[in-house]
Amino acid sequence: TKTNELARKLDPTRPTGGVRYSKKSELLEDVYTYNDFSHIGDNPGIEAKKKITSKMGSPYMVTEYNGHMFPTKSFDDESHRLSHALRHTSVLNDLYRHDDVLGGFGWCMFDYNTHKDFGSGDRICYHGVLDAFRNPKLAATAYSSQQEEKPVLEISSSMDVGEYAGSIRGEIYAFTNGDEVRLYKNDSLIKSFTREDNNLYPHLPMGPIVIDDFLGDLLDAETQFSVGQRKTLKKTLLVIAKFGPNNLPLKGLLLGAKLMGLYRMTVEEIGEYYTRYIGNWGQEATTYGFEALKAGKVIKRIEKKTMKAVDLEINVDRTILREGDTYDVATLRIKALSDSGNLLSYLMEPIELEVEGPIEIIGPSILTLRGGMTGTYIRSTGREGKGKLRLIMSGRKTWEVDFDVQIPKPNLEEVGGSH
């Protein structure tokens, strides 16, 4: 009570709020705030306000969600990273859905060092939508796709079937602020998808778009089957692509029975079509292209294809360091990318750092990529001049970043005074 009184006295323009984990507790602040960790992936994103507080006339805000309920590393498998992203998407959708909820803060923005009782044995909490160096995980695009200033398109899958149990990709999600996504296979347009096709998150302004058809009209162009057989075969292959051949729902079993009974296809023949059109096994490397469109215009394009070379994307927040009362620091965020620009999430190679000139590394001189990403910091040393940072991956290549360290000249009148 005294804390709230003091807060209101110091700043009467701002409402007060706290953090609580218990339902139906007393309200000392202006806003009833609650940590809602109820979402576990297959239930509503948040609980209804009336279940949390009896103060229905008071403003209500969710102050934490997700976090420890589903720790996710940037080097977890794709299915885990997708589930993480969809959990954040589900909560966001429900925050928009409930008019009596002011909004919410997710737990949390980035991974962080912690005590012995948390983390994965390494004292790191993997609760963030960014890693500790502020490199984004897939879940970060659930948030970045809600704005319209910068084009966003992120595909939840590398499209490598070997990443998945039984080589079953399941549904693919496109996180984008576009209103349409086109799928290409080896430069042939397969299909265009919109949110209205399968709107799982209707309250979210720009929810992810489901990509669930990898066939399009290919069977029409490449087979001599009747219209009915083509339609049945396509439906069957898409059900297998989603659930796998050994876990088919009743719909899939009935479709398969129709193919074998009415159209005299064997299990082996159905399997061959699946391998050819979905699995792509034994064929030339397949390139998948994804285009995000806004008002009919392409705003971003991504290609998914076999990696042939490794490159580093080095994002530096500043290359001019200006010393004042203390040293200046630059932050570097580093990603390992394929030659087509895709993150190499399982590249865990070391990167050796070397510096020359009036700069130093803050931290170790050898970094290890985690989830294909890492970071470091460069500081000035009190000397002026040109500096250079080299990033070396053994057996690959060397990357360089140039720095300019500037030290302002003192104002002699201020130093010596006027005479």
FIROTOR-911935 format. One record per residue (C-alpha): residue number from 1; residue in three letters; x, y negated, z negated. Coordinates in pm, 1 decimal, always signed. Layout:
# residues N
PT/NUM/ALA/X/Y/Z
...
END
This chain:
# residues 419
PT/1/THR/+0.0/+0.0/+0.0
PT/2/LYS/+276.1/-243.5/-93.1
PT/3/THR/+468.6/-159.7/+223.7
PT/4/ASN/+165.7/-240.3/+439.2
PT/5/GLU/+103.6/-562.8/+250.3
PT/6/LEU/+463.3/-669.9/+304.8
PT/7/ALA/+452.0/-573.2/+673.9
PT/8/ARG/+135.2/-774.4/+730.7
PT/9/LYS/+282.3/-1070.5/+545.0
PT/10/LEU/+602.0/-1063.6/+751.8
PT/11/ASP/+413.8/-1027.3/+1081.3
PT/12/PRO/+36.0/-1074.2/+1068.0
PT/13/THR/+8.1/-1037.0/+1448.0
PT/14/ARG/+87.9/-665.1/+1455.9
PT/15/PRO/-133.7/-381.8/+1328.5
PT/16/THR/+36.4/-126.2/+1104.8
PT/17/GLY/+52.4/+247.4/+1151.3
PT/18/GLY/+235.9/+539.0/+994.8
PT/19/VAL/+317.3/+901.9/+1065.8
PT/20/ARG/+109.5/+1185.7/+925.2
PT/21/TYR/+73.4/+1557.3/+987.2
PT/22/SER/-232.1/+1622.0/+768.1
PT/23/LYS/-590.6/+1581.5/+883.7
PT/24/LYS/-853.9/+1372.9/+703.0
PT/25/SER/-594.7/+1189.0/+492.0
PT/26/GLU/-643.9/+839.8/+352.4
PT/27/LEU/-597.5/+536.8/+574.6
PT/28/LEU/-371.7/+267.2/+431.2
PT/29/GLU/-270.6/+122.6/+766.3
PT/30/ASP/-464.4/-52.4/+1040.3
PT/31/VAL/-433.3/+236.2/+1289.0
PT/32/TYR/-491.2/+602.6/+1200.2
PT/33/THR/-191.1/+784.5/+1345.0
PT/34/TYR/-141.6/+1160.3/+1362.5
PT/35/ASN/+118.5/+1407.3/+1488.8
PT/36/ASP/-87.5/+1639.1/+1709.8
PT/37/PHE/+112.4/+1954.3/+1779.9
PT/38/SER/-194.6/+2162.5/+1860.3
PT/39/HIS/-116.3/+2224.3/+2228.6
PT/40/ILE/+42.5/+2562.3/+2302.3
PT/41/GLY/+7.8/+2572.3/+2679.7
PT/42/ASP/-334.3/+2725.8/+2739.8
PT/43/ASN/-561.0/+2512.5/+2519.6
PT/44/PRO/-668.5/+2144.4/+2517.8
PT/45/GLY/-382.7/+1893.8/+2515.5
PT/46/ILE/-497.4/+1723.7/+2193.7
PT/47/GLU/-766.9/+1774.9/+1934.0
PT/48/ALA/-1072.4/+1550.8/+1923.0
PT/49/LYS/-1046.6/+1243.9/+1700.4
PT/50/LYS/-1339.8/+1356.8/+1484.0
PT/51/LYS/-1144.4/+1669.4/+1386.6
PT/52/ILE/-851.7/+1461.2/+1264.9
PT/53/THR/-1007.8/+1171.0/+1078.0
PT/54/SER/-1341.2/+1071.0/+927.4
PT/55/LYS/-1248.0/+706.1/+992.3
PT/56/MET/-1421.3/+703.5/+1330.0
PT/57/GLY/-1446.1/+324.6/+1329.9
PT/58/SER/-1069.5/+282.3/+1299.4
PT/59/PRO/-825.5/+282.0/+1592.7
PT/60/TYR/-660.5/+621.0/+1648.7
PT/61/MET/-324.5/+708.2/+1806.9
PT/62/VAL/-124.2/+1028.6/+1853.7
PT/63/THR/+228.9/+963.0/+1728.7
PT/64/GLU/+395.3/+1292.9/+1824.1
PT/65/TYR/+320.0/+1592.4/+2047.2
PT/66/ASN/+498.1/+1892.8/+2205.1
PT/67/GLY/+861.1/+1870.9/+2083.0
PT/68/HIS/+942.8/+2170.8/+1863.4
PT/69/MET/+639.7/+2360.1/+1995.3
PT/70/PHE/+830.0/+2440.3/+2315.0
PT/71/PRO/+1203.5/+2357.2/+2305.8
PT/72/THR/+1337.9/+2346.4/+2659.8
PT/73/LYS/+1695.9/+2332.8/+2778.8
PT/74/SER/+1790.7/+2191.7/+3116.7
PT/75/PHE/+1947.5/+2532.6/+3186.7
PT/76/ASP/+1638.9/+2739.9/+3100.5
PT/77/ASP/+1483.1/+2934.1/+3387.0
PT/78/GLU/+1239.9/+2762.4/+3622.6
PT/79/SER/+929.9/+2919.0/+3470.8
PT/80/HIS/+1021.3/+2782.5/+3128.2
PT/81/ARG/+1101.3/+2437.2/+3262.4
PT/82/LEU/+772.6/+2429.8/+3454.3
PT/83/SER/+574.0/+2532.1/+3147.0
PT/84/HIS/+744.5/+2250.2/+2956.2
PT/85/ALA/+643.6/+1999.3/+3224.0
PT/86/LEU/+284.7/+2123.7/+3239.4
PT/87/ARG/+249.8/+2101.2/+2860.2
PT/88/HIS/+339.5/+1733.5/+2874.5
PT/89/THR/+103.7/+1692.9/+3170.2
PT/90/SER/-182.5/+1854.8/+2978.2
PT/91/VAL/-138.8/+1623.7/+2679.9
PT/92/LEU/-117.2/+1316.4/+2903.1
PT/93/ASN/-435.2/+1424.3/+3080.5
PT/94/ASP/-621.2/+1451.4/+2749.3
PT/95/LEU/-486.3/+1120.6/+2620.5
PT/96/TYR/-646.6/+961.4/+2925.7
PT/97/ARG/-963.6/+1168.2/+2884.8
PT/98/HIS/-1051.8/+1056.0/+2531.3
PT/99/ASP/-1174.3/+695.7/+2525.3
PT/100/ASP/-1144.2/+683.8/+2145.6
PT/101/VAL/-768.3/+752.6/+2155.9
PT/102/LEU/-540.7/+450.9/+2203.9
PT/103/GLY/-259.4/+660.7/+2349.8
PT/104/GLY/+30.5/+872.8/+2234.5
PT/105/PHE/+404.6/+907.9/+2191.5
PT/106/GLY/+560.7/+1235.8/+2301.9
PT/107/TRP/+827.5/+1405.7/+2095.8
PT/108/CYS/+1056.6/+1317.4/+2241.8
PT/109/MET/+1247.2/+1120.7/+2503.1
PT/110/PHE/+1581.9/+1303.7/+2485.6
PT/111/ASP/+1765.4/+1592.9/+2319.7
PT/112/TYR/+1960.9/+1507.3/+2008.0
PT/113/ASN/+2206.2/+1641.9/+1751.5
PT/114/THR/+2043.4/+1780.2/+1439.4
PT/115/HIS/+2094.8/+1975.5/+1116.3
PT/116/LYS/+2150.8/+2346.8/+1064.2
PT/117/ASP/+1781.4/+2434.4/+1042.5
PT/118/PHE/+1691.2/+2312.3/+1389.3
PT/119/GLY/+1832.8/+2361.6/+1734.4
PT/120/SER/+1935.9/+2691.3/+1893.3
PT/121/GLY/+2230.1/+2769.7/+1669.4
PT/122/ASP/+2421.3/+2476.2/+1816.0
PT/123/ARG/+2258.7/+2200.9/+1606.4
PT/124/ILE/+2101.9/+2045.0/+1913.6
PT/125/CYS/+1728.3/+1984.3/+1931.3
PT/126/TYR/+1616.0/+2054.7/+2286.9
PT/127/HIS/+1290.0/+1865.2/+2241.4
PT/128/GLY/+1344.2/+1591.8/+2500.1
PT/129/VAL/+1218.0/+1535.9/+2851.0
PT/130/LEU/+1576.1/+1415.0/+2912.7
PT/131/ASP/+1898.5/+1577.9/+2798.6
PT/132/ALA/+2126.4/+1402.9/+2549.6
PT/133/PHE/+2293.5/+1204.0/+2828.9
PT/134/ARG/+1950.8/+1089.7/+2954.3
PT/135/ASN/+1954.7/+1316.5/+3258.4
PT/136/PRO/+1594.4/+1413.3/+3341.7
PT/137/LYS/+1440.8/+1757.0/+3300.6
PT/138/LEU/+1142.4/+1849.4/+3516.7
PT/139/ALA/+905.7/+1728.3/+3241.9
PT/140/ALA/+1034.9/+1373.6/+3285.0
PT/141/THR/+862.1/+1355.8/+3623.2
PT/142/ALA/+524.5/+1403.0/+3452.6
PT/143/TYR/+584.4/+1048.2/+3327.0
PT/144/SER/+784.9/+888.4/+3609.5
PT/145/SER/+520.3/+992.5/+3862.1
PT/146/GLN/+260.1/+773.6/+3688.8
PT/147/GLN/+412.8/+451.1/+3823.9
PT/148/GLU/+401.0/+316.7/+4179.7
PT/149/GLU/+713.4/+100.5/+4209.9
PT/150/LYS/+954.8/+383.6/+4292.2
PT/151/PRO/+868.1/+688.9/+4507.3
PT/152/VAL/+872.1/+1015.7/+4313.4
PT/153/LEU/+867.2/+1370.1/+4447.9
PT/154/GLU/+997.2/+1664.7/+4249.1
PT/155/ILE/+920.2/+2027.3/+4334.4
PT/156/SER/+898.7/+2268.5/+4041.6
PT/157/SER/+1076.1/+2548.9/+4228.2
PT/158/SER/+1405.9/+2598.0/+4406.8
PT/159/MET/+1205.8/+2834.9/+4634.0
PT/160/ASP/+1459.8/+3109.9/+4560.9
PT/161/VAL/+1254.4/+3426.6/+4505.5
PT/162/GLY/+1539.9/+3583.4/+4309.7
PT/163/GLU/+1476.2/+3331.0/+4031.1
PT/164/TYR/+1147.4/+3500.0/+3942.4
PT/165/ALA/+1054.0/+3829.6/+3780.7
PT/166/GLY/+954.6/+4067.9/+4056.9
PT/167/SER/+1038.0/+3790.6/+4307.5
PT/168/ILE/+691.8/+3641.8/+4247.2
PT/169/ARG/+703.0/+3261.6/+4267.7
PT/170/GLY/+345.2/+3202.9/+4162.4
PT/171/GLU/+209.4/+2853.5/+4211.3
PT/172/ILE/+446.0/+2568.3/+4290.8
PT/173/TYR/+381.3/+2216.5/+4163.4
PT/174/ALA/+474.0/+1888.2/+4328.2
PT/175/PHE/+515.6/+1607.2/+4074.8
PT/176/THR/+466.5/+1293.0/+4278.0
PT/177/ASN/+309.7/+949.4/+4288.3
PT/178/GLY/+209.2/+1014.2/+4646.8
PT/179/ASP/-147.0/+1118.1/+4725.9
PT/180/GLU/-58.6/+1399.3/+4967.0
PT/181/VAL/+221.0/+1656.4/+5002.6
PT/182/ARG/+305.5/+1834.5/+5326.9
PT/183/LEU/+481.4/+2170.3/+5327.2
PT/184/TYR/+708.7/+2269.3/+5615.8
PT/185/LYS/+875.7/+2603.5/+5679.3
PT/186/ASN/+1171.1/+2583.3/+5917.9
PT/187/ASP/+1033.7/+2253.1/+6052.2
PT/188/SER/+687.1/+2400.2/+6118.0
PT/189/LEU/+404.3/+2232.6/+5928.6
PT/190/ILE/+234.7/+2490.8/+5707.6
PT/191/LYS/-26.8/+2285.4/+5526.9
PT/192/SER/-102.4/+1951.6/+5363.9
PT/193/PHE/-209.9/+1945.5/+4997.8
PT/194/THR/-388.2/+1683.1/+4787.0
PT/195/ARG/-495.8/+1661.9/+4423.1
PT/196/GLU/-856.2/+1713.3/+4526.4
PT/197/ASP/-772.2/+2064.3/+4653.5
PT/198/ASN/-711.4/+2194.4/+4302.2
PT/199/ASN/-741.5/+1908.7/+4055.2
PT/200/LEU/-630.1/+2064.3/+3728.2
PT/201/TYR/-565.8/+1727.3/+3561.2
PT/202/PRO/-857.7/+1506.7/+3671.7
PT/203/HIS/-806.8/+1233.8/+3410.7
PT/204/LEU/-439.9/+1172.8/+3486.3
PT/205/PRO/-388.4/+899.0/+3748.9
PT/206/MET/-126.7/+1101.3/+3937.1
PT/207/GLY/-122.5/+1459.9/+3820.3
PT/208/PRO/+91.0/+1724.7/+3990.9
PT/209/ILE/-28.7/+1867.2/+4322.2
PT/210/VAL/-55.2/+2246.8/+4343.2
PT/211/ILE/+123.7/+2415.3/+4635.3
PT/212/ASP/-43.0/+2754.8/+4671.2
PT/213/ASP/-44.6/+2835.4/+5043.8
PT/214/PHE/+281.8/+2934.0/+5215.0
PT/215/LEU/+111.2/+3075.0/+5524.0
PT/216/GLY/-105.1/+2801.9/+5670.5
PT/217/ASP/-203.1/+2910.1/+6022.4
PT/218/LEU/+105.6/+3122.7/+6089.6
PT/219/LEU/-95.8/+3444.9/+6115.3
PT/220/ASP/-319.7/+3284.0/+6378.2
PT/221/ALA/-20.9/+3199.1/+6595.1
PT/222/GLU/+190.3/+3509.3/+6538.8
PT/223/THR/-54.6/+3802.8/+6526.5
PT/224/GLN/-320.1/+3950.7/+6754.0
PT/225/PHE/-558.9/+4040.0/+6472.6
PT/226/SER/-924.1/+3943.6/+6474.3
PT/227/VAL/-1030.9/+3630.2/+6289.0
PT/228/GLY/-1175.6/+3839.2/+6006.9
PT/229/GLN/-861.6/+4049.1/+5965.9
PT/230/ARG/-636.1/+3741.6/+5967.6
PT/231/LYS/-845.1/+3571.0/+5700.0
PT/232/THR/-852.3/+3882.0/+5481.9
PT/233/LEU/-478.9/+3943.5/+5524.4
PT/234/LYS/-397.4/+3582.3/+5439.1
PT/235/LYS/-609.6/+3589.0/+5123.5
PT/236/THR/-447.8/+3917.4/+5022.3
PT/237/LEU/-92.8/+3791.3/+5073.2
PT/238/LEU/-161.3/+3471.8/+4876.0
PT/239/VAL/-307.8/+3668.4/+4584.6
PT/240/ILE/-0.3/+3893.3/+4584.9
PT/241/ALA/+223.0/+3584.0/+4596.3
PT/242/LYS/+51.8/+3448.3/+4285.6
PT/243/PHE/+12.2/+3761.6/+4072.2
PT/244/GLY/+250.7/+4019.2/+4217.0
PT/245/PRO/+159.3/+4357.6/+4369.8
PT/246/ASN/+143.9/+4536.4/+4034.0
PT/247/ASN/-71.5/+4283.6/+3851.2
PT/248/LEU/-349.0/+4211.4/+4098.9
PT/249/PRO/-685.7/+4089.2/+3970.8
PT/250/LEU/-1004.0/+4257.7/+4091.1
PT/251/LYS/-1028.9/+4009.6/+4379.9
PT/252/GLY/-688.0/+4116.4/+4509.5
PT/253/LEU/-767.5/+4486.2/+4480.0
PT/254/LEU/-1092.4/+4441.7/+4672.6
PT/255/LEU/-915.1/+4245.6/+4946.6
PT/256/GLY/-653.5/+4518.4/+4976.3
PT/257/ALA/-922.8/+4784.2/+4992.1
PT/258/LYS/-1094.7/+4589.8/+5271.0
PT/259/LEU/-771.7/+4571.9/+5472.0
PT/260/MET/-715.4/+4944.8/+5437.8
PT/261/GLY/-1076.4/+5055.2/+5478.2
PT/262/LEU/-1215.2/+4818.3/+5741.3
PT/263/TYR/-898.4/+4725.4/+5930.4
PT/264/ARG/-704.3/+5051.2/+5882.5
PT/265/MET/-390.7/+4881.0/+5749.7
PT/266/THR/-153.3/+5080.8/+5531.2
PT/267/VAL/+7.4/+4963.0/+5207.3
PT/268/GLU/+341.2/+4964.4/+5389.2
PT/269/GLU/+208.1/+4736.2/+5663.3
PT/270/ILE/+67.4/+4489.7/+5410.9
PT/271/GLY/+403.3/+4494.9/+5233.5
PT/272/GLU/+585.2/+4421.4/+5558.0
PT/273/TYR/+372.3/+4112.4/+5619.2
PT/274/TYR/+432.9/+3998.0/+5262.9
PT/275/THR/+808.0/+4037.9/+5307.7
PT/276/ARG/+801.7/+3851.6/+5636.9
PT/277/TYR/+578.8/+3557.5/+5545.3
PT/278/ILE/+616.5/+3518.1/+5168.6
PT/279/GLY/+933.1/+3690.4/+5049.3
PT/280/ASN/+1142.4/+3613.3/+5359.2
PT/281/TRP/+1376.2/+3898.9/+5269.2
PT/282/GLY/+1631.7/+4006.7/+5527.4
PT/283/GLN/+1560.2/+3713.9/+5755.3
PT/284/GLU/+1763.8/+3409.3/+5843.8
PT/285/ALA/+1782.5/+3155.1/+5563.3
PT/286/THR/+1452.4/+2971.7/+5529.0
PT/287/THR/+1432.6/+2594.8/+5490.2
PT/288/TYR/+1131.8/+2453.4/+5309.0
PT/289/GLY/+1053.9/+2087.0/+5354.5
PT/290/PHE/+824.6/+1880.5/+5133.5
PT/291/GLU/+698.6/+1533.4/+5219.6
PT/292/ALA/+512.4/+1303.1/+4982.8
PT/293/LEU/+278.3/+1058.7/+5153.1
PT/294/LYS/+105.8/+745.5/+5029.2
PT/295/ALA/-173.3/+598.0/+5241.2
PT/296/GLY/-57.7/+818.6/+5528.5
PT/297/LYS/+307.6/+710.4/+5516.3
PT/298/VAL/+597.0/+931.3/+5404.3
PT/299/ILE/+750.9/+790.0/+5085.7
PT/300/LYS/+993.6/+1072.4/+5003.6
PT/301/ARG/+1116.7/+1400.7/+5150.4
PT/302/ILE/+1288.3/+1700.9/+4991.1
PT/303/GLU/+1445.0/+2006.6/+5155.5
PT/304/LYS/+1496.0/+2339.1/+4979.7
PT/305/LYS/+1747.2/+2565.2/+5149.7
PT/306/THR/+2049.7/+2783.7/+5087.1
PT/307/MET/+2334.3/+2599.4/+4916.5
PT/308/LYS/+2659.5/+2580.9/+5114.8
PT/309/ALA/+2855.4/+2309.9/+4931.4
PT/310/VAL/+2867.1/+2130.9/+4596.6
PT/311/ASP/+2870.7/+1757.1/+4546.4
PT/312/LEU/+2860.5/+1538.9/+4235.7
PT/313/GLU/+2615.0/+1254.9/+4198.6
PT/314/ILE/+2773.8/+1006.6/+3957.9
PT/315/ASN/+2545.5/+739.3/+3821.1
PT/316/VAL/+2739.1/+458.2/+3649.9
PT/317/ASP/+2546.8/+187.5/+3468.5
PT/318/ARG/+2832.1/-62.6/+3518.4
PT/319/THR/+3173.5/-69.0/+3682.6
PT/320/ILE/+3270.9/-413.6/+3553.7
PT/321/LEU/+3367.3/-403.5/+3185.8
PT/322/ARG/+3380.1/-736.1/+3004.6
PT/323/GLU/+3550.9/-747.0/+2667.1
PT/324/GLY/+3425.7/-996.8/+2414.0
PT/325/ASP/+3445.1/-956.5/+2039.2
PT/326/THR/+3485.2/-581.9/+2092.7
PT/327/TYR/+3532.4/-328.9/+2371.9
PT/328/ASP/+3278.8/-275.2/+2650.1
PT/329/VAL/+3141.8/+66.4/+2750.1
PT/330/ALA/+3010.0/+223.8/+3070.3
PT/331/THR/+2778.5/+525.5/+3072.4
PT/332/LEU/+2817.4/+792.4/+3339.4
PT/333/ARG/+2547.9/+1048.2/+3415.5
PT/334/ILE/+2668.9/+1333.1/+3633.2
PT/335/LYS/+2470.5/+1584.4/+3838.9
PT/336/ALA/+2590.3/+1874.4/+4052.1
PT/337/LEU/+2393.9/+1879.9/+4376.7
PT/338/SER/+2379.3/+2110.0/+4675.8
PT/339/ASP/+2454.5/+1981.5/+5024.1
PT/340/SER/+2079.4/+1924.9/+5066.7
PT/341/GLY/+2062.9/+1713.1/+4750.8
PT/342/ASN/+1904.4/+1964.1/+4512.5
PT/343/LEU/+2012.0/+1998.9/+4150.8
PT/344/LEU/+2223.2/+2311.5/+4089.6
PT/345/SER/+2065.1/+2400.7/+3757.3
PT/346/TYR/+2281.5/+2707.4/+3697.3
PT/347/LEU/+2618.6/+2558.0/+3785.8
PT/348/MET/+2808.3/+2560.4/+3455.3
PT/349/GLU/+3158.3/+2477.6/+3580.6
PT/350/PRO/+3398.5/+2247.5/+3393.6
PT/351/ILE/+3486.1/+1900.0/+3515.2
PT/352/GLU/+3827.5/+1760.9/+3421.5
PT/353/LEU/+3850.6/+1386.1/+3363.1
PT/354/GLU/+4158.6/+1170.9/+3422.4
PT/355/VAL/+4191.7/+795.2/+3378.5
PT/356/GLU/+4446.6/+537.2/+3480.5
PT/357/GLY/+4463.6/+168.7/+3403.2
PT/358/PRO/+4312.7/-20.2/+3106.6
PT/359/ILE/+4030.7/+226.4/+3031.4
PT/360/GLU/+3979.9/+526.9/+2802.6
PT/361/ILE/+3738.0/+818.5/+2780.7
PT/362/ILE/+3507.8/+831.8/+2480.1
PT/363/GLY/+3474.9/+1203.1/+2414.2
PT/364/PRO/+3641.5/+1513.1/+2558.2
PT/365/SER/+3850.6/+1506.1/+2874.7
PT/366/ILE/+3691.0/+1828.9/+2996.7
PT/367/LEU/+3314.0/+1836.3/+3043.2
PT/368/THR/+3094.5/+2139.1/+3101.5
PT/369/LEU/+2793.2/+2114.7/+3326.9
PT/370/ARG/+2475.4/+2225.8/+3150.6
PT/371/GLY/+2175.2/+2271.5/+3370.7
PT/372/GLY/+2390.7/+2123.1/+3645.4
PT/373/MET/+2423.0/+1796.8/+3450.9
PT/374/THR/+2647.2/+1624.2/+3199.6
PT/375/GLY/+2774.6/+1278.4/+3109.4
PT/376/THR/+3053.0/+1075.3/+2954.3
PT/377/TYR/+3147.2/+723.6/+2844.6
PT/378/ILE/+3431.8/+494.1/+2952.7
PT/379/ARG/+3554.4/+204.1/+2738.0
PT/380/SER/+3784.5/-92.2/+2783.4
PT/381/THR/+4107.8/-107.5/+2581.3
PT/382/GLY/+4182.6/-476.6/+2535.1
PT/383/ARG/+4378.2/-506.9/+2857.3
PT/384/GLU/+4265.9/-661.7/+3183.9
PT/385/GLY/+4294.2/-503.9/+3527.4
PT/386/LYS/+4177.5/-223.7/+3753.3
PT/387/GLY/+4094.5/+119.3/+3615.9
PT/388/LYS/+4014.6/+449.8/+3780.7
PT/389/LEU/+3833.4/+760.4/+3661.9
PT/390/ARG/+3889.6/+1090.6/+3842.0
PT/391/LEU/+3651.0/+1383.0/+3813.3
PT/392/ILE/+3809.3/+1712.1/+3916.7
PT/393/MET/+3635.9/+2044.8/+3977.0
PT/394/SER/+3894.8/+2317.2/+4024.7
PT/395/GLY/+3883.0/+2467.2/+4371.4
PT/396/ARG/+3636.6/+2207.4/+4497.7
PT/397/LYS/+3728.8/+1839.7/+4523.1
PT/398/THR/+3804.4/+1523.7/+4329.8
PT/399/TRP/+3566.4/+1231.2/+4285.8
PT/400/GLU/+3676.6/+881.1/+4182.8
PT/401/VAL/+3506.2/+586.4/+4015.0
PT/402/ASP/+3674.2/+244.1/+4010.1
PT/403/PHE/+3640.3/-0.1/+3721.3
PT/404/ASP/+3729.2/-365.8/+3681.2
PT/405/VAL/+3810.2/-476.0/+3325.7
PT/406/GLN/+3770.2/-847.7/+3263.6
PT/407/ILE/+3865.6/-1043.3/+2951.6
PT/408/PRO/+3721.0/-1396.2/+2934.9
PT/409/LYS/+3979.3/-1671.6/+2892.3
PT/410/PRO/+3944.3/-1856.0/+2559.9
PT/411/ASN/+3816.9/-2213.1/+2558.2
PT/412/LEU/+4121.6/-2404.8/+2430.9
PT/413/GLU/+3913.2/-2693.4/+2301.3
PT/414/GLU/+3703.7/-2455.4/+2093.0
PT/415/VAL/+4012.3/-2268.9/+1969.8
PT/416/GLY/+4231.8/-2569.8/+1889.3
PT/417/GLY/+3964.3/-2828.6/+1824.3
PT/418/SER/+3954.9/-3179.4/+1972.5
PT/419/HIS/+4227.1/-3439.3/+1901.2
END
